[in-house]
Amino acid sequence: MQERISNCVLQIIAESAGTRGEGAYLIAVKVTGKGSGRKIEVLMDSDIGIRIHQCAWFSRRIREKIEGDDELLELFGENFDVMVSSPGLGEPILLPRQYIRHIGKLLSAKYIDMDGVQAELRGHLQDVSLLEDGRSWIIIMPEKNKKKVSQPTPESVTLYLDQVICAVPEAEL
């Protein structure tokens, strides 16, 4: 069922060129509930960040698509909710493409270092390289320890995405 909705959303995205939905991409779909009380939760983003009016636009298109498809309508019934949103701060990055939107922002990452040991890094995402036929990577400039007055300037750290266990954008205070 989730796959059917994912395909439905991907079709709507493909058809959205020149509309409010242009540039958006699907991150995840989750269907919860049973019978006529189903809820369809769609997580979307874009390289410049998705706006609330775009979420509303996609929500309407998804509802129209389900209501116009007898098979889908039978699966979900007449009474279902569609919620389209974007990942907020504190939500882990799920797709490599999401890193692009966070360049220049504070990021906390757990990763496996060259010795095979799990490590953590907090700093500003400086660059992203997403390669289709090679190893994609990110560059993070570690935060300086605010408690230590005289410390050497930290060097940027390059992490291959296959090393990253979890990366979470954080708010800067």
N, C-alpha and C positions, 0 to 999 in steps of 0.2 A: 504494500500500500504506500509506504514511504517512497519507494522507487517510482511508483506511478506519479506521485505528487512532484517528486524531484524532476522527472521528465517533463511534466506539465510546466513547472517553473522555468526550466531550461528552454523550453519552446517559447514561452512568453519573453524571456530575455533575448532570444535570437530574433524575435519579431519586434523588439523595442528600439531598433535603430531610428534615430530622428525623433524620439519621444522622450518623455520624462524618465523613462527607465534606462536610457542609453548609458553604457559604461558600468552598469551594475553586474555583479556576479554572485552566484549562489555559494553559500558556505555550508549550510546544513538544513535539513528538513526533519521535523519531529512530529509525529502524529500520536496524539494521546486521546484517552477516553474511549467509550464504547457506544455503539448504537447511534442514536441521534444527538448525543452530547459530545461529539468528537471535536477536538481542537487541533488545528494545523498550525504549527509554529515554523516559520521560515526565517532563517538568518541569512542576511544579504549584506554586501558591502560594495564599495567601488574604490578605485585607486585614489580618489580625492575625498572619500567619505560619502556615505549615502545620507540623503536628507529625509526628513520626516514626510514631506510631500511625495517623495519617491516611494517610500514604504507604503503609504496610503494608496498610491497608484497601483503598485504591484498587488496589494491586498485585493483591490477591486478586480484587477485582471484575473487573479487566481480564482476568486469567487465566481466570476463570469464563466471561466473555463470549466469549472466543476459543474456549475448549474447547466451548462450547455452540453455536457457529456452524460448521457443516460447511465452509462456504466459507472462512472465516478460518482454520480449523484446517488445511485443505488448503494454504493459502498459507504458514503458519508451520511446519507439521509438529508432531509431538508434543513435540519437544525445543526449547523456546524459553525465554528468560529475559525477565522483566518487571522493570524497575527504575523505581521512582517516587521522585523526589527533588524538593527545592526548591532554588532558586538560592541559593548561599552568598555570603558577602562576597567582593568582588572580581569577581563575575559582573555583566556589564552588564545594565541594565534593558532588557527587550525590549518590554514592553507598558506603555502609559500607566498602567494601573491599579496597577502595581507601585509607583509613586511613593508612593501612600497609605501603604503599610506602612513607608516610610522617613522619614516626617515626624519631624523632631527629630534625625535621624541625619546623620553626616558623609557627604558625597557629593562626588565628583569629576566634573566635567562638561566635555566638549568641545562647543563650540557655534560657530555662525556669528554674529558680532556685526552691528550695524546697518550697518557699512561693508562687509559681505561677507567679513570676515577671520575665519579660524579663531582661536578664543581658548579658554583654559582657566580654570576656576574651581573652587576647592575651598572648601567651607563646609557649613554645616548647612542641610538642607532645612527651610524654615519652613512652607510652605503649598503646596497643590496645588489646581488647579481643572481638572476634566475636563469639558469641554463637548461635548455631542454635535453641536451646531449652530454652534459657534464655535471660536475658537482656544483650546486648552487651554494652561495655563501652570503654571510652578513658581516659587517664590520661594526664593532661596538667600541666607543671610547669610554673606558671605565670612569666612574665617578671618583673624584678625589675624596679622601677621608677628611671631613670637615674638622675633626678633632685634632689632627696633626697639622701643625702650622707649616713646618718645612718638610716637604716631601718631594721626591722627584715627580716630574710631570708624567702621568701614566701614558703608556703606549697603547694604541688601538689594538683590539683583539679581533682576529678573523676567525669566525666559526663557520664550518660547513653545516648546512642544514641537516645532514644526516647525523651530526653530533648533538644537535639541539633536542633535548627532551621536552622542554616546555619554555615558551617565551610569552611574557605577559607585559603589555603596555601599562605604564603607571602614570599617575597624575604628578605633575611637578608643583611643588609648593613653594 
